[in-house]
Structure formats: structure tokens, C-alpha cells
Amino acid sequence: MKKKLLSLLLLAIPMLTFAQEKGLDQQIDEAFGNATGWFVDFIFYQIPFTDTISIYWVLFPLILGATYFTFYFNFINFKGFFTSINIVRGKYDEIDKHDSMIAAGDSTPGGDIKETIAIEGHDGEVSHFQALTAALSATVGLGNIAGVAIAVSIGGAGATFWMIIAGFLGMASKFVECTLGVKYRDIESDGTVYGGPMYYLTKGLKNKTLGKILAAFFAIFVIGGSFGGGNMFQVNQAFQLVENITTPVGGVSVLHGKGWLFGLVMSVLVGIVIIGGIKKIAKVTDKIVPFMVAIYVAASLFVIFSNYDMIGSAFGQIFEGAFSPEGVAGGAVGVLVQGFRRAAFSNEAGIGSASIAHSAVKTKYAASEGMVALLEPFIDTVVVCTMTALVLIITGNVAAENASLNDAQAILLTSGAFESAISWFPYVLTIAVVLFAFSSMISWSYYGFQGWVYLFGRSKKMEYTYKVIFCIFVIIGAAASLGSVIGFSDAMVFAMMVPNMIGLIILAPKVKEELSRYMNAIKTKS
């Protein structure tokens, strides 16, 4: 199978070279935009609030849903924080090893769900930590670099405040969807896990017809999102930064016009990992993600403390600008849309994608993984994004003239901000961006694969068909112009929220039952 994959990738190269020479990719992109523009316009329709501020309608379900879950679960995003850390540390692993502690009649993650009980003979595939890093690898990425630069450029320093608020609220949404992901997952006889919104919508909703319709829509949207925002966009932006860093002053990069070559290398690396499934993905991400985050946060702290005399002023700007019209626009639109949209959302809370990765965890308690998952928005948005924002504010890179930045320019703006304190950091940032892109691609391949097999079946033929297509799109993404394609795929990522949020609201009482069961088990152990 690996030989077939390599052959198909090699066949794609001449076509892509031709496309670059003839401009065929631009023509296809334009035609694609004309055909799908109505969908993109609908998903990204903006509701005008003032003459200068408009907010995308899709933000309202996400923000209102996250706020509702925060109150419904009694501020689980704050009260459960340290319990979540202890779960990741393994403090409560013993609970899963004692069936006597599990409520009668609920010895499987699916509880009394007939379809789940019938096939569950295993507890899962990966540890709590691996599930967390696999999901984080899809969220920690270009949104933390380019998205934040765009956000603070639009809304000034005050945008950072709204970014932090969005992160804290998103923790509650993430808890709900990932608890449901484990509760309603399917586990085959060989231990392979299938989970995510497709399954809790199908199994959880009393109206089975509605559940199947919503699940099918979600599966279609997640496949589209995986090919575009989770694949082509990631490799395209990574290549642009690599090309920039290899361009001599006043010269041309040796990689100019060779995006296909960069894409080929990345596609081979991605293919090697994703063929192994979630276990292989988790083994890679649990090493890459901590390394990436540690390097990025360390560099951010170095810049911040190198200018320690400006820290107070930076926080002053954040709080002073938080409630200005520009701050609100930058926070709500710039962060939640411009930033999150450009990396398939910064934390994906409420979108449903992360529940696919978390559903593979080894546990008998669904709420245990929901608790772990709520750490994601905190790490991704509250910590990493805030670090980026502080660096930009302290180095003075929040000027209004930067408000029209595109993603590639925004990455370079962030790179320049770091370079002002660490002259060689642009090279490190380039490596980090490539790793961010790589980890995002392998995790999103798993998300799209789960949607694919839900629609087309779980055969090996269907599995390898999806993975080969995904790898080919890596090459296309690096070589082609992607304006309309990325706009459409971003719209599909946003669209995932619609069926998912319906399911989360309806199934919230089930999540509360799971939380109560798990907390009682912890008390019993204590």
C-alpha cells in the first residue's frame, strides 16, 4: 500500500508543475469560487451592529453555547481545572481498573446504549495525555501566530482580553463534546475506536432520523475541512514561510516555484504517520506538541522579560482597550474569526472535531476525558495566544496600518516581533510553523477519516482511499493558489458547529450524569 501511495504522489507532480506554468490552478480556484460562493457567503454572513462593527452570525451559537455550558455545569471550566491536571498526570488511573466502582449496568463508556455495548471489548487506544496532545496538535498552530497578529492589528491590545474570555468559555464547550465523544463511541473487536459527533448525534438523539441527518452533514463538513483548512492551507502557509526565510535580500529563493517539492516531502512524512492510525498519530503528537509549545512559550517569555519594564504597560493597554469599539471588533471578529478561522479555529471549542481524537482514549468514564479536554482551550488560547499577543504589544506591532494583513504577512509580522529581541528566531519560528502544520495535518487527517468511514464504511479499501487522497492534497496545497478553496473549507469548518451544537444542547443532561458518576468514583477512591 505504501508503494501505491508513493506512485500516486509521483504521478501528481507533473500535473502540478503544468498547473503552475499555465496558471491552471488560478483558473480552477476562480471557477470553484464562483460555484461555492453562495455557501461561503451564507456561513460568513455578517450581522451589522454599528457602522464599523459587524459580527459573523456563526459566532453567536458558539459564544452563547459556551456561556450556557459554563453556567449549566456550574463553572466546570474553573472548578474542574486542577482535577483535569491530575487526570492527565495519572492520579486517577486506578479508577478505570476497578469495575466495582462503575455504576451497575454501565460497564462500558456507552452506558445503556445498545449499539455500543454490543461491540465494545476494549477500553480505548490511547492515554489521556496522548489524546490531549493529538487534539492539541490540530489546534495549536497558525492561528496562534498569524491569527493573533491579525486580531491585535484590527482591535489593538484590547483584543487580547476578549481572546482570553473566549478561551475560558470554550473550555466548557470542549468538556461537553468530548465527554459525549467517549460516551457514544464505537469500539471494534480489534480495539479500533470510531467516535465523534457522528456517533453521539446518531445514538444520543431520541429522534433517530434527525440524528442521522445531522450526523451525515457533520461528516461531510469534517471531510471538507480536513482537505482544506486542515491540510492544504497548513502546508501552503508553511511553504510560504520557508520560501521567505530562504530568500536572499533582493534575490529569489531557491524554492521559488517548487511548492510541489515541499509538498511531496510533507506528504510522504504525513503518509508514513497516518497509515498507522490514531496510535501512530498519538505517538508522534505526544512528542511534537509539548516540544513546540515549550519552544514557543520560552521564546515568548524571553521577549517579554527582556522588556520587563513594559509588561505593566502592556497589560494596561489590554485592559484599557478591551471595551473600546476597536477592542471589541478585534476580540470578537479578529480573534474568533480572523484568527480561529485561519487555523480551523484556534481551539475548535463547539466545532466538534476534538471529540473525534478524544474518543479514542483508554477509559471507562466518559467525563474523565471531558475533563482532560477542557485544558485544550486554556493551553491553546489563554496561554499560547496570549503569549503571542504580549510579544506583539511589547514590540509595538499592533499598528492600525497592519489591519489588512493576510495570513502570510501576519506570520512575518510575528516573526519580525520576535526577531527584534532574538535575531535568529525567525529560523526557529519557521521550523515551528512547519511542525505546527505537520501536526495539524496528521490530526485533521484522522478527523476527516472518521467522517469518511462513517459515510462510506470501515473497510480497508475505504481507509486507504481517503488517506491517499489526503496525501495528494498535501502536494496540491503547497503548489497551488488556494483563495476560494480555503474560503470554502473554512466555511465547512464553521458549518460543523451547526449540527454539533444542536446535539450538545440536547445531550447536556447526559453529560451531567456522566460527570456526577465520575466525581462519585473519585470520591470513593479517596
C-alpha positions in Angstrom: 0.0 0.0 0.0 2.9 2.4 0.8 4.3 1.7 -2.7 1.0 2.6 -4.3 0.8 5.7 -2.3 4.2 6.9 -3.4 3.4 6.1 -7.0 0.3 8.2 -6.9 2.1 11.1 -5.3 4.8 11.0 -8.0 2.1 11.0 -10.7 0.7 14.1 -9.2 3.9 16.1 -9.7 3.9 16.7 -13.5 0.3 17.8 -13.3 1.1 20.3 -10.6 4.1 21.6 -12.5 1.9 22.1 -15.5 -0.7 23.9 -13.4 1.9 26.3 -12.1 3.3 27.1 -15.5 -0.1 27.6 -17.2 -1.9 29.2 -14.3 -4.4 26.4 -14.4 -4.6 26.4 -10.6 -5.7 30.0 -10.6 -8.4 29.3 -13.2 -9.7 26.3 -11.2 -9.7 28.3 -8.0 -11.7 31.1 -9.6 -14.3 28.6 -11.1 -14.5 26.8 -7.7 -15.2 30.2 -6.0 -18.0 31.0 -8.4 -19.6 27.6 -7.8 -19.3 27.6 -4.0 -19.5 31.3 -3.2 -23.2 31.1 -2.1 -22.2 28.6 0.7 -19.3 30.7 1.9 -21.4 33.9 1.9 -24.1 32.2 3.9 -21.7 30.8 6.6 -19.8 34.0 6.8 -22.7 36.3 6.7 -22.1 39.3 8.9 -24.7 41.0 11.1 -24.1 44.7 11.3 -24.0 46.3 14.8 -22.7 49.7 14.0 -21.3 51.5 11.0 -17.9 49.9 11.7 -18.6 46.7 13.5 -20.2 43.5 12.0 -20.1 40.1 13.6 -20.4 36.8 11.8 -23.7 35.0 12.8 -21.9 31.7 13.5 -20.2 33.3 16.5 -23.5 33.6 18.4 -24.1 29.9 18.7 -20.5 29.3 19.7 -20.4 32.1 22.3 -23.9 31.6 23.7 -23.5 27.8 23.8 -20.2 28.1 25.7 -21.7 30.6 28.1 -24.7 28.3 28.7 -22.5 25.3 29.4 -20.4 27.3 31.8 -23.4 28.0 33.9 -25.2 24.7 33.4 -22.1 22.7 34.6 -21.5 25.1 37.5 -18.3 26.7 36.1 -16.7 23.3 35.4 -14.1 25.3 33.3 -12.8 26.8 36.5 -13.7 24.4 39.3 -12.5 21.3 37.4 -9.2 22.8 36.3 -6.9 21.1 38.9 -8.9 17.8 38.7 -8.2 17.9 35.0 -4.5 18.3 35.5 -4.5 15.4 38.0 -6.3 13.2 35.4 -3.6 13.9 32.8 -0.9 13.2 35.5 -2.5 9.7 36.0 -3.6 10.3 39.6 -7.0 8.7 39.0 -5.9 5.9 36.5 -6.7 3.3 39.2 -10.4 4.1 38.9 -10.6 2.6 35.4 -9.0 -0.6 36.6 -11.7 -1.3 39.2 -15.0 -2.3 37.6 -16.6 -2.4 41.0 -16.5 1.3 41.1 -18.6 1.7 37.9 -22.3 2.1 38.3 -24.3 -1.1 37.8 -25.4 -1.5 34.2 -22.8 1.0 32.9 -19.6 -1.0 32.5 -19.0 0.5 29.1 -18.5 4.1 28.0 -21.7 3.9 26.1 -23.8 3.1 29.2 -27.0 1.5 28.2 -26.6 2.4 24.5 -27.3 -0.9 22.8 -25.2 -0.3 19.8 -22.1 0.4 21.9 -22.4 -2.4 24.3 -22.7 -4.9 21.5 -19.2 -4.2 20.1 -17.1 -2.8 23.0 -14.5 -5.3 24.1 -11.7 -2.7 24.7 -11.3 0.4 26.7 -9.7 2.6 24.0 -6.5 3.1 22.1 -4.5 6.0 23.7 -3.8 7.5 27.1 -5.3 10.7 28.4 -2.1 12.6 27.7 -1.9 11.3 24.1 -5.5 12.1 23.4 -4.9 15.6 24.7 -1.8 16.1 22.5 -3.4 14.6 19.4 -6.2 17.1 19.7 -3.9 20.0 20.6 -1.8 19.3 17.6 -4.7 20.2 15.4 -5.5 23.4 17.3 -2.0 24.8 18.3 -0.8 26.2 15.0 -1.0 29.1 12.6 -4.0 30.6 14.5 -1.7 31.2 17.4 0.8 33.1 15.2 -1.0 34.6 12.2 -4.5 34.8 13.7 -3.4 36.7 16.8 -1.3 39.1 14.7 -4.4 39.9 12.7 -6.6 40.2 15.8 -4.4 42.7 17.6 -3.9 44.6 14.4 -7.7 45.0 14.0 -8.6 45.6 17.6 -5.4 46.7 19.2 -4.2 45.4 22.5 -7.7 45.1 23.9 -8.4 42.2 21.6 -6.3 40.1 23.8 -8.8 40.4 26.7 -11.6 39.0 24.5 -9.3 36.3 23.3 -8.8 35.2 26.9 -12.5 35.3 27.6 -13.2 33.2 24.5 -10.7 30.7 25.7 -12.1 30.3 29.2 -15.7 30.0 27.8 -14.6 27.5 25.2 -13.3 25.2 28.0 -16.9 24.3 28.9 -18.0 23.5 25.3 -14.9 21.3 24.9 -15.8 19.4 28.1 -19.3 18.7 26.8 -18.4 17.5 23.3 -15.5 15.3 24.4 -17.5 13.6 27.1 -20.1 12.8 24.6 -17.4 11.6 22.2 -16.4 8.9 24.6 -19.9 8.0 25.9 -21.3 7.2 22.4 -18.2 5.9 20.6 -17.9 2.6 18.8 -15.1 0.2 19.5 -14.5 -2.6 17.1 -13.4 -6.1 18.2 -9.8 -5.3 17.2 -9.8 -2.3 19.5 -10.2 0.4 16.8 -12.2 3.3 18.0 -14.7 5.3 16.0 -16.1 8.4 17.7 -17.1 12.0 17.4 -20.3 14.0 16.7 -21.4 11.5 14.0 -21.9 8.9 16.7 -23.4 10.9 19.6 -25.8 12.6 17.1 -26.9 9.2 15.7 -27.1 7.3 19.0 -27.9 10.1 21.5 -30.8 11.9 19.9 -34.2 10.4 20.5 -35.3 11.4 17.0 -33.1 9.0 15.1 -33.9 10.5 11.7 -32.8 13.9 12.8 -29.7 12.4 14.4 -28.7 10.6 11.2 -29.3 13.7 9.1 -27.2 15.9 11.4 -24.5 13.3 11.6 -24.3 13.0 7.8 -24.0 16.7 7.4 -21.3 16.8 10.1 -19.4 14.0 8.3 -19.5 15.9 5.0 -18.3 19.1 6.6 -15.4 17.5 8.5 -14.2 15.8 5.4 -14.2 19.1 3.5 -12.5 20.8 6.4 -9.8 18.2 6.6 -8.8 18.6 3.0 -8.8 22.4 3.1 -8.2 24.1 6.4 -6.6 21.1 8.0 -4.4 20.2 5.1 -3.9 22.5 2.0 -3.9 25.7 4.0 -1.5 24.4 6.6 1.1 23.2 4.0 0.6 26.3 1.8 1.4 28.7 4.7 4.3 26.7 5.9 5.8 26.7 2.4 5.4 30.5 2.1 7.4 31.0 5.3 10.1 28.5 4.3 10.3 30.3 0.9 10.6 33.7 2.6 13.3 32.5 5.0 15.4 31.1 2.1 15.1 34.3 0.0 18.3 36.4 0.0 17.9 40.2 0.2 17.0 41.4 -3.3 17.1 37.9 -4.6 14.9 34.9 -5.3 14.5 31.8 -3.1 15.9 28.5 -4.4 12.5 27.1 -3.6 10.6 29.6 -5.8 8.1 27.7 -8.0 8.9 24.5 -6.2 6.0 24.3 -3.8 5.2 20.8 -5.2 8.6 19.6 -4.0 8.0 20.8 -0.5 4.5 19.3 -0.6 5.9 16.0 -1.8 8.3 15.8 1.2 5.5 16.7 3.6 3.0 14.3 2.0 5.4 11.4 2.4 6.0 12.2 6.0 2.3 12.7 6.6 1.5 9.4 4.8 4.0 7.4 6.9 2.3 8.6 10.1 -1.4 8.5 9.2 -1.2 5.0 7.7 -0.6 3.8 11.3 -3.9 5.2 12.6 -4.6 7.1 15.8 -2.0 5.2 17.8 0.8 6.2 15.5 -0.5 9.8 15.3 -0.7 9.9 19.1 2.9 8.7 19.4 4.1 11.5 17.2 2.0 14.3 18.6 2.8 13.4 22.3 6.4 14.3 21.4 6.0 17.1 18.9 3.3 19.2 20.7 5.0 19.6 24.1 8.2 20.5 22.3 6.5 23.0 20.0 4.6 24.7 22.8 7.7 24.7 25.1 9.9 26.4 22.5 7.3 28.9 21.5 6.4 29.9 25.1 10.0 30.0 26.1 10.8 32.4 23.3 7.8 34.5 24.1 8.8 34.7 27.8 12.3 35.7 26.7 11.0 38.6 24.6 8.5 39.6 27.4 11.1 39.6 30.2 13.8 41.2 28.0 11.4 44.1 28.1 10.2 43.6 31.6 9.8 47.4 32.1 7.0 47.3 29.5 5.0 44.4 30.9 2.8 46.7 33.2 2.1 49.0 30.3 1.2 46.1 28.0 -1.4 44.8 30.5 -2.6 48.3 30.9 -3.2 48.6 27.2 -5.0 45.2 27.2 -7.5 46.2 29.9 -7.9 49.8 28.7 -8.6 48.8 25.1 -10.8 45.8 26.0 -14.0 47.7 25.9 -13.2 50.2 23.2 -15.1 49.7 19.9 -11.8 48.7 18.3 -11.1 46.3 21.0 -14.4 44.6 20.8 -14.1 44.3 17.0 -10.6 42.9 17.3 -11.6 40.5 20.0 -14.9 39.2 18.7 -14.2 39.4 15.0 -10.5 39.5 14.7 -9.8 36.7 17.2 -12.8 34.4 17.0 -13.0 34.8 13.2 -9.8 36.1 11.6 -7.6 34.1 13.9 -9.7 31.0 14.6 -10.9 30.7 11.1 -7.4 30.7 9.6 -6.3 27.7 11.6 -9.6 25.8 11.6 -10.3 27.8 14.8 -7.7 28.3 17.4 -9.3 26.0 19.9 -12.2 24.5 17.9 -14.5 24.6 21.0 -18.0 23.8 19.9 -17.0 22.7 16.5 -16.9 19.0 17.5 -13.6 18.0 15.8 -11.7 17.5 19.0 -14.2 14.9 20.3 -13.1 12.6 17.5 -9.5 12.5 18.9 -10.5 12.3 22.5 -13.0 9.5 21.9 -10.0 7.1 21.4 -8.9 7.4 25.0 -8.5 4.5 27.3 -11.1 5.0 30.0 -14.4 3.6 31.2 -15.6 7.0 32.3 -16.7 9.4 29.6 -16.5 12.5 31.8 -12.8 11.8 32.7 -11.8 12.7 29.1 -14.2 15.6 29.0 -12.3 17.0 32.0 -9.0 16.5 30.2 -10.3 18.2 27.0 -11.2 21.4 28.8 -7.5 22.0 29.2 -7.2 22.4 25.4 -8.6 26.0 25.1 -6.7 27.0 28.1 -3.3 25.9 26.7 -4.1 26.9 23.1 -5.8 30.3 23.6 -5.3 31.5 27.2 -1.6 30.6 27.3 -0.1 30.4 23.7 -2.2 33.1 22.0 -1.8 35.5 25.0 2.0 35.0 24.8 1.9 35.9 21.1 -0.3 39.0 21.8 2.0 40.2 24.6 5.1 39.9 22.3 3.3 41.9 19.6 2.1 44.6 22.0 5.5 45.0 23.7 7.4 45.2 20.4 4.8 47.7 19.1 3.4 45.6 16.3 -0.2 46.5 16.8 -0.4 49.5 14.4 -3.6 50.1 12.5 -1.8 50.0 9.2 -1.4 46.3 9.7 -5.2 45.7 9.9 -5.4 44.5 6.3 -2.8 41.7 6.8 -3.2 38.4 5.1 -2.0 35.3 6.9 1.4 35.1 5.3 2.1 38.7 6.1 0.8 38.2 9.7 3.2 35.3 10.2 6.0 37.6 9.1 4.8 40.3 11.4 5.0 37.9 14.3 8.4 36.7 13.1 9.7 40.3 13.0 8.4 40.9 16.5 10.4 38.0 17.8 13.4 39.0 15.7 13.6 42.4 17.4 14.6 40.6 20.6 16.1 37.3 19.2 17.9 37.9 15.9 17.9 34.3 14.9 14.4 33.4 16.0 12.8 33.7 12.5 14.6 30.4 11.6 13.3 28.7 14.8 9.8 30.1 14.0 10.0 28.7 10.5 10.8 25.2 11.9 8.0 25.6 14.5 5.5 26.6 11.8 6.4 23.6 9.7 5.9 21.4 12.8 2.7 23.1 13.6 1.5 22.5 10.0 2.7 18.9 10.1 1.0 18.1 13.4 -2.2 19.8 12.3 -2.3 17.8 9.1 -1.9 14.4 10.7 -4.6 15.1 13.3 -7.0 16.6 10.8 -6.4 13.5 8.6 -7.8 11.5 11.5 -10.8 13.8 11.8 -11.6 13.6 8.1 -11.0 9.9 8.0 -13.6 9.3 10.7 -16.2 11.3 8.7 -15.2 9.4 5.6 -15.7 5.9 7.1 -18.9 7.0 8.7 -20.3 7.8 5.3 -18.6 5.1 3.2 -17.9 2.2 5.5 -15.0 0.9 7.6 -13.3 -1.3 5.0 -9.5 -1.1 4.4 -10.2 0.0 0.9 -12.2 3.0 2.1 -9.5 3.8 4.7 -6.6 3.8 2.2 -8.7 5.7 -0.4 -9.2 8.6 1.9 -5.5 8.6 3.1 -4.1 8.5 -0.4 -6.4 11.4 -1.4 -5.4 13.3 1.7 -1.7 12.9 0.8 -2.2 14.1 -2.8 -4.0 17.2 -1.4 -0.8 18.0 0.6 1.1 18.4 -2.7 -1.7 20.4 -4.3 -1.9 22.7 -1.2 1.8 23.5 -1.3 1.8 24.2 -5.1 -1.5 25.9 -5.9 -3.2 29.2 -5.3 -5.9 28.4 -2.8 -8.1 31.5 -2.2 -11.5 30.1 -2.9 -10.7 26.6 -1.9 -9.6 27.7 1.5 -12.6 30.1 1.9 -14.9 27.1 1.2 -13.1 24.7 3.5 -13.1 27.3 6.3 -16.8 27.7 5.8 -17.2 23.9 6.2 -15.3 24.0 9.5 -17.6 26.7 10.7 -20.6 24.7 9.4 -19.6 21.7 11.6 -20.7 23.8 14.5 -24.4 23.8 13.5 -25.2 20.1 13.8 -22.7 19.7 16.6 -24.1 22.5 18.8 -27.7 21.1 18.4 -26.5 17.8 19.7 -24.5 19.4 22.6 -27.5 21.3 23.8 -29.9 18.4 23.7 -27.5 15.9 25.3 -26.2 18.2 28.0 -28.2 16.3 30.7 -26.5 13.1 29.7 -23.1 14.8 30.2 -24.2 15.9 33.7 -25.0 12.3 34.6 -21.5 11.2 33.4 -19.9 14.0 35.4 -21.7 13.0 38.5 -20.8 9.3 38.1 -17.1 10.1 37.6 -16.9 12.6 40.5 -18.5 10.0 42.7 -15.9 7.4 41.6 -13.1 9.8 42.6 -14.7 10.4 46.0 -15.0 6.6 46.5 -11.3 6.2 45.7 -10.4 9.0 48.1 
